Amino acid sequence: MTGLDLSIVGAAVALLFVISYLFGREEKDTHDFFLGGRRVPAVVACLSFVATEISALTLVGFPATAYSENWRWIQFFIGMALARVVVASLFIPAFYHYNCTSIYQFLRHRFGPETQYAGSVFFFITRLLGSGIRLYAACMAVAVILEWPLLPTLLLFTFVSIIFIAFGGIKAVVWAGAYQALFFLAAAVVLIVFLLHRIEGGLDSAFQVAHDAGRLSMFNFSLSLNDHTTFLAGVTNGLFVALAAFGTDQEMVQRLLTVRTRQASQRTILSTIATVLPAYCLYLLVGTLLFVFYRQHPAVTPPAEAKKVLSYFVLNSMPIGLKGFILAAVILASIDSPLSSLASSFVTDIYRPLIRRGASERHYLLVSRVGVIAFGLVLAAIALATQTVDNVLWAAFELVGLTACALLGVFLLGLLTRRPSNIANIIAMIAGSASATSLWALIHLNLLSLAWTWLIVIGTAVTFGIAWLLGPVIRRPERSTAQR
C-alpha cells in the first residue's frame, strides 16, 4: 500500500465520521437516537437500506459466488422482491399504526409483553449471527489486502464501529449509509472497467468464456428438494428470508421508520427493488470477470480460496490509487451498523420495561451507548468464530434462517390472524427454531438429503402452526386482586 492508497482510505473514512458528527451532535433522547425524529428524507433512507442490504456480503460474497459458481442467486432476488411488496402492504402499516420505536412493540400490542421479550431475544441471536458473518467477510478482505492478521483487523474495525454508532445514533447511520451505498456502486464500476481493460476481447469475449464454463447460468427449473440452486428453492427461500429481514429485523426496519409517514416508508422499501438489483448484478459481474481474468492469464496464480478472490485480486493485480479506492469500499462495509438496532431493541424491549422503569431519557441514552459497546464486542467474537466458513453468502442465508423463522412465524400470526396467543408464542418460537436447527444438523451430518433453503420455510410453518393451535389453550394466569 502506497501513501496515495492510504490517503484515499483515510479521506473516505474521515468523511464517514464527519457525517456522524454532523447528524449525531443533536441527539437529545432515544426518539432521536433510534428514529432520527422521523425527519430523514425518503431518498436517504432508501440508499441507507440498500447499503445495509449490500454490506460486506455483497462486496465479498457475490464476486466469490459468481467466480466459483454462477448467477443463480438471481432466483433468490425474485423472492426478495416479492417480499418487499408484502412488507410494504402488511408490515409497515402495523408498525406506524402502533408508533413503534422497536418493531417488537407490535408483538406487545398484538399478543402481550412475553411475546415482545421473546421476539427481542430472537432478534439478538439472529442479527448477531448474520452480522458476525458480514463483519468477518469485510475484515477478511481488509486483512488480505493490507496483509494483516485477522484478529487485530477485526478488533480495529469493531472499535471504529462502536465509536461511530455510539456517538451518532440512527441519523448518522442512515446518512452514512447513503454515502456508503454510492461508494459501493462506484467501487463496482471501477472494478468492472479495470477488469475489462485487462481481459482480451472485452465484454463480449468475457461473456463467451464465462458462458462456455457455465458461469452465467441463472435459472435451474429442477424440482429436486436437495438442490439449493433450483428456481423453486431460490424464490421460496428468498421470499421467506427477505420477509424475516425486511419485516421482523430491527436493523433493516429501523431505517424504514425514520421517514415521516407510512406512505413514504412504503415507497422507500418498494424503491429499493430498482436500486439494489443493479448493485447485485454489478458485483456478480465482477466475480464473472475475475473468473475470466484468471482463465485468460494462467501465469497469474489465483487465490487458494474462492472467498478471498476479490481481496486477492486487489492486492496483487490493481494499480496504485485504485487499490486504495477498493480498499476504502471494503473498509466502509466493515463499519457495520447493527449495533444501533441491537441497542434500540435492548433498551426499548428489555431494559426500559423490565430492568429500569421511569428513568430519565438521559439515562436511557447512556445505556443505549453502553449497549452499543457490549454488542460490538459480542459481534467481534462471533465474527472470529466464523473463519471456517467457505461461502460467506450462502452461510449467512443458511444460519440466519435457523432463528429468523421463529420471528417470522409469530409476526405472520399477528398480522394475518386475530388468534389470541402469548405464552404459546414462546413455546412455538423455540419449537420452530429447534426444528430448523435439528434439520440443519442432520443435513450437515449427511443423515438427511434436503437443501438448506427449506429450513426457514419449515421453521416458520412450525412456529405459526404451534402458536395458532396452542394460543387459545395456554394463557397467562391472571393476577389475583391482592397481587394487583
C-alpha positions as CSV (number, residue, x, y, z in Angstrom):
1,M,0.0,0.0,0.0
2,T,1.3,3.4,-1.0
3,G,0.8,6.8,0.5
4,L,-1.8,7.6,-2.1
5,D,-3.8,4.5,-1.3
6,L,-3.7,5.2,2.4
7,S,-4.7,8.8,1.8
8,I,-7.8,7.7,-0.2
9,V,-8.8,5.3,2.5
10,G,-8.2,7.9,5.2
11,A,-10.3,10.5,3.3
12,A,-13.2,8.0,2.8
13,V,-13.3,7.0,6.5
14,A,-12.9,10.6,7.7
15,L,-15.9,11.7,5.6
16,L,-17.9,8.9,7.4
17,F,-17.0,10.4,10.7
18,V,-17.8,13.9,9.5
19,I,-21.3,12.7,8.7
20,S,-21.5,11.0,12.1
21,Y,-20.6,14.3,13.8
22,L,-23.0,16.5,11.7
23,F,-26.0,14.3,12.1
24,G,-25.2,12.9,15.6
25,R,-24.4,16.0,17.6
26,E,-28.0,16.8,18.5
27,E,-29.2,13.5,19.9
28,K,-31.4,14.6,22.9
29,D,-33.3,11.5,23.6
30,T,-33.9,7.9,22.5
31,H,-36.5,9.0,19.9
32,D,-33.8,11.0,18.2
33,F,-31.1,8.3,18.8
34,F,-33.3,5.4,17.4
35,L,-35.7,7.1,14.9
36,G,-33.9,10.3,14.0
37,G,-37.1,12.2,15.0
38,R,-38.7,10.7,11.8
39,R,-37.2,13.6,9.8
40,V,-34.9,11.6,7.5
41,P,-35.6,12.2,3.7
42,A,-37.0,9.1,2.0
43,V,-34.3,9.0,-0.7
44,V,-31.6,8.9,2.1
45,A,-33.5,6.2,3.9
46,C,-33.7,4.2,0.6
47,L,-30.0,4.5,0.0
48,S,-29.2,3.5,3.6
49,F,-31.5,0.5,3.3
50,V,-29.6,-0.5,0.1
51,A,-26.2,0.0,1.9
52,T,-27.3,-2.3,4.7
53,E,-28.6,-4.9,2.4
54,I,-25.4,-4.8,0.3
55,S,-22.9,-4.7,3.1
56,A,-19.7,-6.8,3.1
57,L,-21.6,-9.9,1.9
58,T,-22.2,-8.3,-1.5
59,L,-18.7,-6.9,-1.9
60,V,-17.0,-10.1,-0.9
61,G,-19.6,-12.9,-1.2
62,F,-21.1,-12.1,-4.6
63,P,-17.9,-11.9,-6.6
64,A,-16.8,-15.2,-4.8
65,T,-20.1,-16.9,-5.7
66,A,-20.1,-15.8,-9.4
67,Y,-16.3,-16.6,-9.6
68,S,-16.7,-20.2,-8.3
69,E,-20.3,-21.0,-9.3
70,N,-22.8,-19.0,-11.4
71,W,-25.5,-16.3,-11.4
72,R,-28.3,-18.4,-9.9
73,W,-28.5,-16.1,-6.9
74,I,-30.8,-14.0,-9.1
75,Q,-33.5,-16.6,-8.3
76,F,-33.3,-15.6,-4.7
77,F,-33.7,-11.9,-5.6
78,I,-37.1,-12.7,-7.3
79,G,-38.4,-13.9,-3.9
80,M,-36.8,-11.0,-2.2
81,A,-38.6,-8.5,-4.5
82,L,-41.9,-10.2,-3.7
83,A,-41.2,-9.9,0.0
84,R,-40.7,-6.1,-0.3
85,V,-44.3,-5.8,-1.7
86,V,-45.6,-7.9,1.2
87,V,-43.7,-5.9,3.8
88,A,-44.9,-2.6,2.3
89,S,-48.6,-3.7,2.3
90,L,-48.7,-5.8,5.5
91,F,-45.9,-5.0,8.0
92,I,-45.2,-1.2,7.7
93,P,-48.8,-0.1,8.2
94,A,-48.9,-2.0,11.5
95,F,-45.6,-0.5,12.7
96,Y,-46.8,3.0,12.0
97,H,-50.2,2.4,13.5
98,Y,-48.6,1.5,16.8
99,N,-45.9,4.2,16.5
100,C,-43.2,1.6,17.1
101,T,-39.7,2.6,18.1
102,S,-38.8,-1.1,18.2
103,I,-40.8,-3.3,15.9
104,Y,-41.2,-5.8,18.7
105,Q,-43.5,-3.3,20.4
106,F,-46.0,-4.5,17.8
107,L,-45.8,-8.0,19.4
108,R,-46.6,-6.5,22.7
109,H,-49.7,-4.7,21.4
110,R,-50.9,-7.7,19.5
111,F,-50.1,-10.5,21.9
112,G,-48.5,-9.4,25.2
113,P,-45.2,-8.4,26.8
114,E,-43.9,-12.0,27.0
115,T,-44.0,-12.3,23.2
116,Q,-42.3,-8.9,22.9
117,Y,-39.4,-10.0,25.1
118,A,-39.1,-13.4,23.3
119,G,-39.1,-11.6,19.9
120,S,-36.4,-9.2,21.0
121,V,-34.2,-12.1,22.3
122,F,-34.6,-14.0,19.0
123,F,-33.7,-10.8,17.1
124,F,-30.5,-10.5,19.2
125,I,-29.5,-14.0,18.2
126,T,-30.5,-13.7,14.5
127,R,-28.8,-10.3,14.0
128,L,-25.6,-11.3,15.8
129,L,-25.3,-14.4,13.6
130,G,-25.9,-12.6,10.4
131,S,-23.8,-9.5,11.2
132,G,-21.0,-11.7,12.6
133,I,-20.6,-13.3,9.2
134,R,-20.8,-9.9,7.5
135,L,-18.2,-8.4,9.8
136,Y,-15.9,-11.5,9.2
137,A,-16.3,-11.1,5.4
138,A,-15.3,-7.5,5.4
139,C,-12.4,-7.9,7.9
140,M,-11.1,-10.9,6.0
141,A,-10.9,-8.9,2.8
142,V,-9.2,-6.0,4.6
143,A,-6.7,-8.3,6.2
144,V,-5.8,-9.9,2.9
145,I,-5.4,-6.5,1.1
146,L,-3.3,-5.0,4.0
147,E,-1.6,-8.3,4.7
148,W,-2.6,-8.0,8.4
149,P,-3.6,-10.9,10.7
150,L,-7.4,-11.3,11.0
151,L,-7.7,-10.7,14.8
152,P,-6.2,-7.2,15.0
153,T,-8.1,-6.2,11.9
154,L,-11.3,-7.4,13.5
155,L,-10.6,-5.6,16.7
156,L,-9.7,-2.4,15.0
157,F,-12.9,-2.2,12.9
158,T,-15.1,-3.3,15.8
159,F,-13.6,-0.3,17.8
160,V,-14.3,2.1,14.9
161,S,-17.9,0.8,14.5
162,I,-18.5,1.3,18.2
163,I,-17.3,4.9,18.2
164,F,-19.2,5.7,15.1
165,I,-22.6,4.2,16.2
166,A,-22.4,5.2,19.9
167,F,-21.9,8.8,19.0
168,G,-24.1,9.4,16.0
169,G,-27.2,7.2,16.5
170,I,-29.6,6.3,13.7
171,K,-29.4,9.6,11.9
172,A,-25.6,9.1,11.5
173,V,-26.2,5.5,10.4
174,V,-28.8,6.4,7.8
175,W,-26.9,9.4,6.3
176,A,-23.7,7.5,6.3
177,G,-25.4,4.5,4.7
178,A,-26.5,6.7,1.8
179,Y,-22.8,7.7,1.4
180,Q,-21.7,4.1,1.6
181,A,-24.2,2.9,-1.0
182,L,-22.9,5.4,-3.5
183,F,-19.3,4.4,-2.7
184,F,-20.1,0.7,-3.1
185,L,-21.7,1.3,-6.5
186,A,-18.7,3.4,-7.6
187,A,-16.3,0.7,-6.5
188,A,-18.1,-1.9,-8.5
189,V,-18.0,0.2,-11.6
190,V,-14.2,0.8,-11.1
191,L,-13.6,-2.9,-10.7
192,I,-15.6,-3.7,-13.9
193,V,-13.9,-1.1,-16.0
194,F,-10.4,-2.2,-14.8
195,L,-11.1,-5.9,-15.4
196,L,-12.4,-5.3,-18.9
197,H,-9.3,-3.4,-19.6
198,R,-7.3,-6.5,-18.6
199,I,-9.5,-9.0,-20.4
200,E,-8.7,-9.8,-24.0
201,G,-11.7,-9.2,-26.3
202,G,-13.7,-7.1,-23.9
203,L,-17.1,-7.8,-22.5
204,D,-18.3,-10.0,-25.5
205,S,-15.3,-12.3,-25.1
206,A,-15.7,-12.4,-21.3
207,F,-19.3,-13.4,-21.6
208,Q,-18.5,-16.1,-24.1
209,V,-15.7,-17.6,-21.9
210,A,-18.0,-17.5,-18.9
211,H,-20.9,-19.0,-20.8
212,D,-18.9,-21.9,-22.1
213,A,-17.8,-22.6,-18.5
214,G,-21.4,-22.5,-17.1
215,R,-20.7,-19.4,-15.1
216,L,-23.7,-17.4,-16.5
217,S,-26.4,-19.9,-15.5
218,M,-29.3,-18.0,-13.9
219,F,-32.1,-20.5,-13.6
220,N,-32.5,-24.1,-12.6
221,F,-36.0,-25.4,-13.0
222,S,-35.3,-28.8,-11.5
223,L,-37.8,-29.9,-8.9
224,S,-35.2,-31.5,-6.6
225,L,-35.6,-30.7,-2.9
226,N,-31.9,-31.5,-2.4
227,D,-30.5,-28.6,-4.5
228,H,-30.5,-25.1,-3.1
229,T,-30.0,-23.6,-6.5
230,T,-33.3,-24.6,-8.1
231,F,-35.8,-21.9,-9.1
232,L,-38.4,-23.0,-6.5
233,A,-35.9,-23.3,-3.7
234,G,-34.4,-19.9,-4.5
235,V,-37.6,-17.9,-4.9
236,T,-39.2,-19.5,-1.8
237,N,-36.1,-19.0,0.4
238,G,-35.6,-15.5,-0.9
239,L,-39.2,-14.7,-0.1
240,F,-39.0,-16.1,3.5
241,V,-35.6,-14.7,4.3
242,A,-36.5,-11.3,3.0
243,L,-39.8,-11.3,4.9
244,A,-37.8,-12.0,8.0
245,A,-35.1,-9.5,7.2
246,F,-37.2,-6.6,6.0
247,G,-40.2,-7.2,8.2
248,T,-39.0,-8.7,11.5
249,D,-35.4,-7.5,11.8
250,Q,-35.0,-4.2,13.7
251,E,-31.8,-3.3,11.9
252,M,-33.5,-3.2,8.5
253,V,-36.9,-1.9,9.5
254,Q,-35.4,0.8,11.7
255,R,-34.4,2.7,8.5
256,L,-37.9,2.5,7.1
257,L,-39.2,4.0,10.3
258,T,-37.0,7.1,10.2
259,V,-39.2,8.8,7.5
260,R,-42.2,10.8,8.5
261,T,-45.2,8.9,7.1
262,R,-46.3,5.4,6.4
263,Q,-46.8,6.1,2.7
264,A,-43.2,7.4,2.5
265,S,-41.9,4.3,4.2
266,Q,-43.8,2.1,1.8
267,R,-42.5,4.0,-1.2
268,T,-39.0,3.7,0.3
269,I,-38.9,-0.1,0.5
270,L,-40.5,-0.6,-2.9
271,S,-38.0,1.7,-4.5
272,T,-35.2,-0.5,-3.2
273,I,-36.2,-3.1,-5.7
274,A,-34.9,-0.9,-8.5
275,T,-31.9,0.3,-6.6
276,V,-30.4,-2.8,-5.1
277,L,-30.7,-5.2,-8.2
278,P,-28.2,-3.2,-10.2
279,A,-25.8,-3.4,-7.3
280,Y,-26.1,-7.1,-7.0
281,C,-25.7,-7.6,-10.8
282,L,-22.6,-5.4,-10.8
283,Y,-20.9,-7.4,-8.1
284,L,-21.9,-10.7,-9.7
285,L,-20.4,-9.4,-12.9
286,V,-17.2,-8.6,-11.0
287,G,-17.0,-12.2,-10.0
288,T,-17.6,-13.4,-13.6
289,L,-14.9,-11.1,-14.9
290,L,-12.4,-12.3,-12.2
291,F,-13.1,-15.9,-13.4
292,V,-12.3,-14.9,-17.0
293,F,-9.3,-12.9,-16.0
294,Y,-7.6,-15.8,-14.2
295,R,-8.7,-18.1,-17.1
296,Q,-7.0,-15.9,-19.7
297,H,-3.9,-15.3,-17.6
298,P,-2.8,-18.8,-16.4
299,A,0.6,-17.3,-15.4
300,V,-1.2,-15.3,-12.7
301,T,-1.8,-17.5,-9.7
302,P,-5.4,-17.4,-8.5
303,P,-6.3,-17.4,-4.8
304,A,-6.4,-20.7,-2.9
305,E,-9.9,-19.9,-1.5
306,A,-12.7,-18.5,-3.7
307,K,-14.0,-16.4,-0.8
308,K,-10.7,-14.3,-1.0
309,V,-10.8,-13.8,-4.7
310,L,-11.7,-10.1,-4.7
311,S,-9.2,-9.0,-2.0
312,Y,-6.5,-11.2,-3.5
313,F,-7.0,-9.6,-6.9
314,V,-7.0,-6.1,-5.4
315,L,-3.7,-6.9,-3.5
316,N,-1.8,-8.4,-6.4
317,S,-3.3,-7.0,-9.6
318,M,-4.7,-3.5,-9.1
319,P,-2.6,-0.3,-9.5
320,I,-1.8,2.4,-7.0
321,G,-4.8,4.6,-6.3
322,L,-7.5,2.1,-7.5
323,K,-6.2,-0.3,-4.8
324,G,-6.9,2.3,-2.2
325,F,-10.3,3.1,-3.6
326,I,-11.5,-0.5,-3.5
327,L,-9.9,-1.0,0.0
328,A,-11.9,2.1,1.2
329,A,-15.1,0.5,-0.1
330,V,-14.4,-2.7,1.8
331,I,-13.5,-0.8,5.0
332,L,-16.7,1.2,4.8
333,A,-18.5,-2.1,4.5
334,S,-16.8,-3.3,7.7
335,I,-18.0,-0.4,9.7
336,D,-21.3,-2.2,10.2
337,S,-24.4,-0.7,11.8
338,P,-26.4,-3.5,13.6
339,L,-25.1,-2.0,16.8
340,S,-27.8,0.7,16.7
341,S,-30.7,-1.7,16.1
342,L,-29.4,-4.1,18.8
343,A,-29.1,-1.4,21.3
344,S,-32.5,0.1,20.4
345,S,-34.2,-3.3,20.8
346,F,-32.4,-4.0,24.1
347,V,-33.3,-0.6,25.7
348,T,-36.9,-0.5,24.3
349,D,-37.9,-4.1,24.7
350,I,-35.9,-5.3,27.7
351,Y,-34.1,-2.6,29.8
352,R,-36.9,0.0,30.0
353,P,-39.8,-2.3,30.8
354,L,-38.0,-5.0,32.8
355,I,-34.9,-3.5,34.4
356,R,-35.3,0.2,35.0
357,R,-38.6,1.8,34.6
358,G,-39.3,5.5,34.8
359,A,-35.7,6.7,34.4
360,S,-34.7,9.9,32.6
361,E,-34.1,10.0,28.8
362,R,-30.5,11.0,29.6
363,H,-30.1,7.7,31.5
364,Y,-31.7,5.6,28.7
365,L,-29.5,7.3,26.1
366,L,-26.4,6.5,28.2
367,V,-27.5,2.8,28.5
368,S,-28.0,2.8,24.7
369,R,-24.5,3.8,24.1
370,V,-23.1,1.3,26.6
371,G,-25.2,-1.3,24.8
372,V,-23.5,-0.4,21.6
373,I,-20.1,-1.2,23.1
374,A,-21.3,-4.5,24.6
375,F,-22.9,-5.8,21.4
376,G,-19.9,-4.7,19.4
377,L,-17.6,-7.0,21.5
378,V,-20.0,-9.9,21.2
379,L,-20.2,-9.3,17.4
380,A,-16.4,-9.4,17.1
381,A,-16.3,-12.8,19.0
382,I,-18.9,-14.3,16.6
383,A,-17.1,-13.0,13.6
384,L,-13.9,-14.6,14.8
385,A,-15.7,-17.9,15.2
386,T,-16.8,-18.0,11.6
387,Q,-13.4,-18.2,10.0
388,T,-14.0,-21.8,8.7
389,V,-17.0,-20.7,6.5
390,D,-16.3,-21.3,2.8
391,N,-19.0,-19.3,1.1
392,V,-20.0,-16.4,3.2
393,L,-23.0,-15.5,1.1
394,W,-24.8,-18.9,1.5
395,A,-23.6,-19.3,5.1
396,A,-25.3,-16.1,6.1
397,F,-28.6,-17.1,4.5
398,E,-28.4,-20.6,6.0
399,L,-27.6,-19.7,9.6
400,V,-29.8,-16.6,9.9
401,G,-32.8,-18.7,8.8
402,L,-32.4,-21.0,11.9
403,T,-33.7,-18.3,14.2
404,A,-35.4,-15.9,11.9
405,C,-38.1,-18.5,11.2
406,A,-39.3,-18.1,14.8
407,L,-39.7,-14.3,14.5
408,L,-41.4,-14.6,11.1
409,G,-43.9,-17.2,12.2
410,V,-45.1,-15.1,15.2
411,F,-45.2,-11.8,13.2
412,L,-47.3,-13.6,10.4
413,L,-49.6,-14.9,13.1
414,G,-50.1,-11.4,14.4
415,L,-50.6,-9.8,11.1
416,L,-52.6,-12.4,9.2
417,T,-54.9,-13.6,12.0
418,R,-56.7,-12.4,15.1
419,R,-55.8,-15.6,17.0
420,P,-55.1,-14.9,20.7
421,S,-51.7,-16.1,21.8
422,N,-48.9,-15.0,24.1
423,I,-47.1,-17.7,26.3
424,A,-47.8,-20.2,23.5
425,N,-45.8,-18.0,21.1
426,I,-42.7,-18.5,23.2
427,I,-43.1,-22.3,23.0
428,A,-43.8,-22.0,19.3
429,M,-40.7,-19.9,18.6
430,I,-38.5,-22.3,20.5
431,A,-40.0,-25.3,18.7
432,G,-39.7,-23.6,15.3
433,S,-36.1,-22.7,15.7
434,A,-35.3,-26.1,17.2
435,S,-36.9,-27.9,14.3
436,A,-34.9,-25.9,11.8
437,T,-31.7,-26.3,13.7
438,S,-32.2,-30.1,14.1
439,L,-32.8,-30.5,10.4
440,W,-29.7,-28.3,9.7
441,A,-27.6,-30.6,11.9
442,L,-29.0,-33.7,10.2
443,I,-28.2,-32.2,6.8
444,H,-24.6,-31.5,7.8
445,L,-24.2,-34.9,9.3
446,N,-25.3,-36.3,5.9
447,L,-28.2,-38.0,7.6
448,L,-30.9,-36.1,5.7
449,S,-30.9,-35.2,2.0
450,L,-32.6,-31.8,1.9
451,A,-31.4,-28.4,0.7
452,W,-30.8,-25.8,3.4
453,T,-33.1,-23.4,1.6
454,W,-36.2,-25.1,3.0
455,L,-35.2,-24.8,6.7
456,I,-36.6,-21.3,7.2
457,V,-39.8,-22.3,5.5
458,I,-40.2,-25.4,7.7
459,G,-39.3,-23.4,10.9
460,T,-41.8,-20.6,10.1
461,A,-44.6,-23.1,9.4
462,V,-43.8,-25.0,12.7
463,T,-43.8,-21.7,14.7
464,F,-47.0,-20.4,13.1
465,G,-48.8,-23.7,13.4
466,I,-47.9,-24.4,17.1
467,A,-48.7,-20.8,18.1
468,W,-52.1,-21.0,16.3
469,L,-53.0,-24.3,17.9
470,L,-51.8,-23.6,21.5
471,G,-52.6,-19.8,21.7
472,P,-56.2,-20.1,23.0
473,V,-55.2,-23.0,25.2
474,I,-52.2,-21.7,27.1
475,R,-53.0,-18.4,28.8
476,R,-51.0,-16.4,31.3
477,P,-52.6,-16.8,34.7
478,E,-54.5,-13.7,35.8
479,R,-53.1,-11.9,38.8
480,S,-55.3,-12.0,41.9
481,T,-56.9,-8.9,43.4
482,A,-54.3,-8.9,46.2
483,Q,-51.4,-9.1,43.7
484,R,-52.8,-6.2,41.7
